[in-house]
Amino acid sequence: MDNTPILTFRDFGFQYTAQAEPTLYHIDLAVHKGEKILIAGPSGCGKSTLAHCINGLIPNSYPGKATGSLTIGGKDAFSQGLFALSKTVGTVLQDSDGQFIGLTVAEDIAFALENDCVPTKEMHETVRKIAKLVNVEQVLGHAPHEISGGQKQRVALGGVMVGDVDILLFDEPLANLDPATGKQAICLIDEIQKHTGCAVIIIEHRVEDVLYRPVDRIVLMEDGRIRFDGSPDALLSTDLLPQGGIREPLYVTALKYAGVALTADMRPSYLPELVLSDSQKAQVCHWFASQPPAPAQPEKPVQLQVKNLDFTYSGGHHALKGISLEVHKGEMLSIVGTNGAGKSTFSKVICGFENAQSGTITLNGLDLSTLSIKERADHIGYVMQNPNQMISKNQIFDEVALGLRNRGVSEEEIRPQVEETLKICGLYPFRNWPISALSYGQKKRVTIASILVLKPEILLLDEPTAGQDLRHYTEIMDFLCELNRQGITVILITHDMHLMLEYTPRAVVFHDGQVIADRSGAEVLNSPDIVAQANLKETSLYHLAAACGIEDSEEFTRRFIAQDREVRK
């Protein structure tokens, strides 16, 4: 590894022009070529601001006052423009759709080459070489809407690699990916880093998923400061991650619950290389035996019944193939599966946005095919993943009141209903606030409130916790659990396997337009066949149980989740 840093922060601070207090304080950080670094921390800790300083969005797009120094490639970063920095720093955004420029995959990868007036023959050769490296050779002629989320991310990576950059910066690369695609993304980043020798900086709060492949250092941020900068093994031997509002790897937490004292030389950051003595394995087995079995779930009446649902898009894609399932009144249910498995199509058909070619959907015995979209919405409320795609008003009160006003409800009736709903959602103190002043998590609550005020029997939510740190994730899920306790049925479409394990007693697994499993989350993630078929990811608890000689990994997972829930109350 080159001893000369490619990037250096020295006593660096930054304060946005519009803010009264700095966002970053006394940052000292050096990054060398060939290093792979994970920057982690809760929302609002300064991770994004640090990234914007590295890729030039600060100060070129977000003005403010900087103190100390930041050098990139041996030059003062703030004296370089965005174009100059882009030759050194390639950024892959969280939202790959927002990074797509070309009409096809090939055009998108070639964009920077075209700007540099690279000869056509050389450009074509470079595009083919890069496409092979990021494994998108087969889709070079495809438009953005024709490829998956994982493929879009690969294209975005290819687009920044054509410039032969020294630093690759990834901003929340796992936020919109299913578990299997997330694993592939981490493997790809690892391969690219080894192939190019560039420095890789990953900003992500999902620490365990990033550690699927080793990293050199973890930089932990909190309140605008660096709290830790060192090896992953050293960090996981402490309690700094949970103290900082970041979920540590599940197997690490399980070992701590069992009373195992972790040290850096045990290699806790990389499960395949974790060193456990026989006595430590015995500690884990003793903890498992001492935990009470998970209680059985009571039977509830069927509320929503789907039989032999079949749907094909006009282009010929057979998205749903004979789907049959039952949703019980008052339950909380996960629907999981890889991108393209049919989960979103299923939601659209249930809500009436698409009409199935065959099959039946009944709600409390009522045939939903007889109802309009509006009439279905009175029973089933659908909350999209991105709150910004649902919000159309400037004020919180007006957004929540919109559905009632569209239904012709009088203003005298609207006010008490909206205020009651805002109280349930914890938004009443902010009722007169502009939505622009809210956090992402608060905006999610507003979208839920706008649906809840219509008093649906079922809430259907698409990725309710995507991109959320542990604190905001917990806030949203605790809120949904409270709604569930009030009798509202909650259906969650999610890529988050921990959410499925912790909050939903039942998981329905979609694959290639079919239901391939309908059982508990613990059963799903401890079934290698289902995991492989549905492109999910086995929980690390499964591998820890095996390493300690515990045969019933499913029950081990259940007992861990039960204790973890109690500890976090």
KAGI-V53377 format. One record per residue. OMEGA is omega in radians with two decimals (999 if undefined). D_FIRST is the distance of its C-alpha to the first C-alpha in whole Angstrom. Layout:
# KAGI-V53377
omega: <OMEGA | OMEGA>
d_first: <D_FIRST | D_FIRST>
This chain:
# KAGI-V53377
omega: <3.11 | -3.12 | 3.13 | -3.13 | 3.03 | -3.11 | -3.12 | 2.91 | 3.07 | 3.13 | -2.99 | 3.03 | 3.12 | 3.08 | 3.08 | -3.13 | -3.05 | -3.08 | -3.08 | -3.09 | 3.09 | 3.04 | 3.12 | -3.13 | 2.92 | 3.13 | 3.01 | -3.04 | 3.07 | 3.12 | -3.12 | 3.00 | -3.13 | 3.12 | 2.98 | -3.01 | 3.02 | 3.02 | -3.07 | 3.12 | -3.12 | 3.07 | 3.12 | -3.09 | 3.14 | -3.11 | -3.09 | 3.11 | 3.09 | 3.12 | -3.13 | 3.06 | -3.10 | -3.07 | 3.01 | 3.08 | 2.91 | 0.15 | -2.97 | 3.12 | -3.12 | -3.07 | 3.10 | -3.11 | 3.12 | 3.01 | -3.07 | -3.08 | 3.02 | 3.09 | 3.08 | -3.08 | 3.12 | -3.12 | 3.07 | -3.04 | -3.04 | 3.07 | 3.12 | 3.07 | 3.14 | -3.10 | 3.14 | 3.14 | -3.12 | 3.08 | -3.12 | -3.05 | 3.02 | -3.08 | 3.02 | -3.02 | 3.05 | -3.13 | -3.09 | 3.08 | -3.13 | -3.12 | -3.10 | -3.09 | -3.06 | 3.09 | 3.08 | 3.10 | -3.13 | 3.13 | -3.11 | 3.12 | -3.06 | -2.98 | -3.11 | 3.12 | 3.10 | 3.12 | 3.13 | 3.12 | 3.08 | 3.12 | -3.02 | -3.11 | 3.13 | 3.14 | 3.13 | 3.13 | 3.14 | 3.13 | 3.13 | 3.14 | -3.13 | 3.14 | 3.10 | -3.12 | -3.12 | 3.03 | 3.02 | -3.12 | -3.02 | -3.06 | -3.09 | -3.12 | -3.06 | 3.03 | -3.11 | -3.08 | -3.10 | -3.10 | -3.07 | 3.10 | 3.10 | 3.10 | 3.09 | 3.13 | 3.09 | 3.11 | 3.11 | 3.11 | 3.10 | -3.12 | 3.12 | -3.11 | -3.10 | -3.14 | 3.14 | -3.07 | 3.11 | -3.11 | 2.99 | -3.09 | -3.13 | -3.13 | -3.14 | -3.03 | -3.05 | -2.95 | -3.02 | -3.04 | 3.03 | -3.02 | -3.10 | 3.12 | 3.06 | 3.08 | 3.13 | 3.14 | 3.13 | 3.08 | -3.13 | 3.11 | 3.12 | -3.14 | -3.13 | -3.14 | 3.12 | -3.10 | -3.02 | -3.08 | -3.13 | 3.01 | 3.12 | 3.07 | -3.13 | 3.05 | -3.02 | 3.08 | 3.11 | -3.00 | -3.08 | -3.12 | 3.10 | -3.12 | 2.97 | 2.96 | -3.04 | 2.98 | -3.09 | -3.08 | 2.95 | 3.03 | -3.12 | -3.11 | 3.10 | 3.09 | 3.06 | -3.12 | 3.02 | -3.12 | -3.14 | 3.05 | -3.09 | -3.06 | 3.08 | 3.14 | 3.12 | -3.12 | -3.07 | 3.04 | 3.12 | 3.04 | -3.05 | -3.12 | 3.13 | 3.08 | -3.13 | 3.10 | 3.13 | 3.11 | 3.06 | 3.10 | -3.05 | -3.11 | 3.08 | 3.11 | 3.13 | 3.11 | 3.12 | 3.08 | -3.13 | 3.12 | 3.12 | 3.12 | -3.09 | 3.03 | -3.08 | -3.09 | 3.05 | -3.12 | -3.09 | -3.07 | -3.04 | -2.99 | -3.13 | -3.11 | -3.13 | -3.11 | 3.09 | 3.07 | 3.10 | -3.14 | 3.11 | 3.06 | 3.11 | 3.08 | 3.13 | 3.13 | 3.12 | 3.10 | -3.14 | -3.11 | -3.08 | -3.11 | 3.12 | 3.08 | 3.09 | -3.11 | 3.09 | 3.14 | -3.14 | 3.09 | 3.12 | -3.12 | 3.11 | 3.12 | -3.13 | -3.13 | 3.12 | -3.12 | 2.99 | -3.09 | -3.11 | -3.13 | 3.08 | 3.09 | -3.08 | 3.12 | 3.09 | -3.12 | -3.12 | -2.94 | 3.13 | -3.04 | 3.06 | -3.12 | 3.04 | 3.04 | 3.11 | 3.04 | -3.05 | -3.10 | 3.06 | 3.13 | 3.01 | -2.92 | 3.03 | 2.93 | -3.04 | 3.13 | -3.10 | 3.04 | 3.14 | -3.10 | -3.13 | -3.07 | -3.11 | 3.09 | 3.09 | 3.12 | -3.13 | -3.14 | 3.12 | -3.09 | 3.11 | 3.11 | 3.03 | -3.14 | -3.13 | 3.10 | 3.10 | -3.10 | -3.12 | 3.03 | 3.12 | 3.09 | -3.06 | 3.12 | -3.13 | 3.11 | -3.08 | 3.13 | 3.12 | -3.07 | 3.03 | 3.09 | 3.13 | -3.14 | 3.06 | -3.13 | 3.05 | -3.10 | -3.06 | 3.12 | -3.09 | -3.14 | -3.09 | -3.12 | -3.08 | -3.11 | -3.12 | 3.11 | 3.14 | -3.00 | -3.12 | -3.13 | -3.10 | -3.08 | -3.13 | -3.11 | -3.09 | 3.13 | -3.13 | -3.12 | -2.97 | -3.11 | 3.12 | 3.11 | 3.10 | 3.11 | 3.07 | 3.11 | -3.11 | -3.13 | 3.11 | 3.11 | -3.07 | -3.02 | -3.12 | 3.13 | 3.12 | -3.11 | 3.09 | 3.14 | 3.12 | 3.09 | 3.11 | -3.08 | -3.14 | -3.07 | -3.05 | 3.13 | -3.08 | -2.95 | -3.12 | -3.14 | 2.95 | -3.13 | -3.14 | -3.11 | -3.05 | 3.00 | 3.12 | 3.13 | 3.10 | 3.07 | 3.08 | 3.12 | 3.11 | 3.14 | 3.07 | 3.13 | -3.12 | 3.06 | -3.07 | -3.11 | 3.12 | 3.07 | 3.08 | 3.06 | -3.09 | 2.99 | 3.11 | -3.04 | 3.13 | 3.10 | -3.07 | -3.07 | -3.08 | 3.09 | -3.10 | 3.01 | -3.00 | -3.11 | -3.12 | 3.05 | -3.11 | 3.12 | -3.12 | -3.09 | 3.06 | 3.11 | 3.13 | 3.08 | 3.11 | 3.06 | 3.13 | 3.11 | 3.10 | 3.04 | -3.14 | 3.06 | -3.08 | 3.07 | -3.07 | 2.97 | -2.98 | 2.95 | -3.03 | -3.09 | 3.11 | 3.07 | 3.13 | -3.12 | -2.97 | -2.93 | -3.05 | 3.13 | -3.05 | 3.11 | 3.05 | -3.05 | 3.07 | 3.02 | 3.11 | 3.06 | -3.12 | 3.00 | -3.12 | 3.09 | 3.08 | -3.05 | 3.14 | 3.11 | 3.13 | 3.10 | -3.11 | -3.02 | 3.02 | 3.08 | -3.08 | -3.13 | 3.13 | 3.13 | -3.12 | -3.08 | -3.07 | -3.13 | 3.05 | 3.13 | 3.09 | 3.07 | 3.11 | 3.08 | 3.08 | -3.11 | 3.09 | 3.11 | 3.13 | -3.13 | -3.11 | 3.10 | 3.11 | -3.05 | -3.10 | -3.12 | 3.12 | 3.13 | 3.05 | 3.12 | -3.14 | -3.08 | 3.06 | -3.12 | 3.14 | 3.13 | -3.12 | 3.12 | 3.13 | -3.12 | -3.05 | 3.13 | 999>
d_first: <0 | 4 | 6 | 9 | 10 | 11 | 14 | 16 | 19 | 21 | 24 | 25 | 28 | 30 | 33 | 35 | 38 | 40 | 39 | 41 | 38 | 34 | 32 | 28 | 28 | 26 | 23 | 20 | 17 | 13 | 11 | 7 | 7 | 6 | 8 | 11 | 14 | 18 | 20 | 23 | 27 | 30 | 32 | 32 | 30 | 28 | 25 | 27 | 27 | 24 | 23 | 26 | 24 | 21 | 23 | 25 | 28 | 29 | 30 | 31 | 33 | 33 | 34 | 34 | 33 | 30 | 29 | 26 | 23 | 21 | 19 | 17 | 15 | 17 | 20 | 23 | 22 | 26 | 27 | 26 | 28 | 27 | 27 | 25 | 22 | 23 | 21 | 18 | 18 | 20 | 22 | 24 | 27 | 28 | 32 | 31 | 34 | 34 | 31 | 33 | 35 | 36 | 39 | 37 | 34 | 33 | 34 | 32 | 29 | 30 | 31 | 28 | 29 | 33 | 32 | 30 | 33 | 31 | 34 | 35 | 34 | 31 | 31 | 32 | 30 | 27 | 28 | 29 | 26 | 24 | 27 | 26 | 23 | 24 | 27 | 30 | 31 | 35 | 35 | 35 | 38 | 39 | 39 | 37 | 40 | 40 | 37 | 35 | 33 | 30 | 31 | 31 | 28 | 26 | 28 | 27 | 23 | 24 | 26 | 23 | 20 | 23 | 21 | 18 | 17 | 13 | 14 | 16 | 19 | 21 | 24 | 26 | 25 | 27 | 30 | 33 | 32 | 33 | 32 | 31 | 30 | 28 | 26 | 26 | 24 | 21 | 21 | 21 | 18 | 16 | 17 | 16 | 13 | 12 | 14 | 13 | 9 | 10 | 10 | 13 | 16 | 19 | 22 | 24 | 27 | 27 | 24 | 25 | 25 | 22 | 21 | 22 | 19 | 16 | 14 | 12 | 14 | 17 | 19 | 23 | 25 | 29 | 31 | 29 | 27 | 23 | 25 | 22 | 18 | 16 | 16 | 19 | 20 | 21 | 22 | 25 | 26 | 28 | 30 | 28 | 28 | 32 | 33 | 31 | 32 | 30 | 31 | 29 | 28 | 32 | 31 | 30 | 33 | 35 | 34 | 35 | 38 | 39 | 38 | 35 | 33 | 29 | 26 | 23 | 23 | 25 | 22 | 24 | 22 | 22 | 25 | 25 | 23 | 26 | 27 | 31 | 34 | 37 | 38 | 36 | 37 | 41 | 40 | 39 | 42 | 44 | 43 | 44 | 47 | 48 | 47 | 50 | 50 | 50 | 53 | 55 | 55 | 59 | 60 | 61 | 63 | 61 | 61 | 59 | 60 | 58 | 60 | 59 | 57 | 56 | 54 | 53 | 52 | 54 | 51 | 52 | 49 | 51 | 49 | 51 | 53 | 56 | 54 | 56 | 55 | 57 | 56 | 58 | 59 | 57 | 54 | 50 | 49 | 45 | 45 | 42 | 40 | 38 | 38 | 41 | 43 | 46 | 45 | 46 | 48 | 50 | 50 | 51 | 54 | 55 | 55 | 57 | 55 | 55 | 58 | 58 | 60 | 61 | 61 | 62 | 61 | 63 | 63 | 65 | 67 | 67 | 66 | 63 | 64 | 67 | 65 | 64 | 60 | 61 | 64 | 61 | 59 | 61 | 60 | 57 | 54 | 51 | 48 | 45 | 42 | 41 | 44 | 43 | 45 | 48 | 49 | 51 | 53 | 52 | 53 | 53 | 56 | 57 | 54 | 55 | 59 | 58 | 59 | 62 | 63 | 63 | 65 | 68 | 68 | 70 | 68 | 70 | 68 | 65 | 64 | 65 | 63 | 60 | 60 | 60 | 57 | 55 | 56 | 55 | 52 | 51 | 51 | 55 | 54 | 52 | 55 | 55 | 52 | 50 | 48 | 45 | 45 | 44 | 40 | 39 | 41 | 44 | 44 | 44 | 47 | 49 | 49 | 50 | 53 | 54 | 54 | 56 | 58 | 60 | 60 | 59 | 59 | 56 | 52 | 50 | 46 | 43 | 40 | 41 | 38 | 36 | 33 | 34 | 33 | 34 | 37 | 38 | 38 | 40 | 42 | 43 | 44 | 46 | 48 | 48 | 49 | 52 | 53 | 53 | 55 | 58 | 59 | 56 | 55 | 51 | 49 | 45 | 43 | 40 | 36 | 36 | 36 | 37 | 39 | 41 | 41 | 42 | 44 | 46 | 48 | 48 | 46 | 47 | 45 | 45 | 44 | 45 | 48 | 49 | 49 | 47 | 48 | 49 | 49 | 47 | 43 | 43 | 44 | 42 | 39 | 40 | 41 | 39 | 41 | 42 | 38 | 37 | 40 | 39 | 36 | 35 | 33 | 34 | 34 | 31 | 35 | 36 | 33 | 33 | 37 | 37 | 34 | 37 | 40 | 41 | 43 | 44 | 41 | 43 | 45 | 42 | 41 | 44 | 44 | 41 | 41 | 45 | 43 | 40 | 43 | 45 | 42 | 41 | 45>
